[in-house]
Amino acid sequence: MLSELKKMENNFDTHINGQERIENRENCILRLTFKGLDTESKNLRSIKEKRVREMIDDMTYKFGDQVLGVHG
């Protein structure tokens, strides 16, 4: 029993309750949203927009400015 208590002694007073978890999560979100305007954030929307722009530029370079297809 004493050896188990010594093992648990390292974990004593490190428990985070639900309120602390919520506060930590909110602080993290605030830190992420409070980036300066000069920094570029890497979220899913910006990554998709960048990939679409790169794909359009690549296809324009390969095939020109032609609009062909079913709807074109």
C-alpha positions, 0 to 999 in steps of 0.5 A: 500500500505504501509503494502505491501511495508513493507512485500516486504522490507524483500525480497529486494536485495535478487533477484538472476539473471540468471548469478548468478544462473549459477555461483552458479551452476558451483561453486557447481559442482566444490565443488562436483568434488574437493573432496579428494581422500579419500572420497567416493562419492555417485553417481548413478553409485557407488550405482549400482556397490555396489548393484551388488557386494552385490547381487553377494556375497549374491548369491555366499554365498547361491548357491555356485560358480555354473554357470547355466542357459540359457547362462551358 
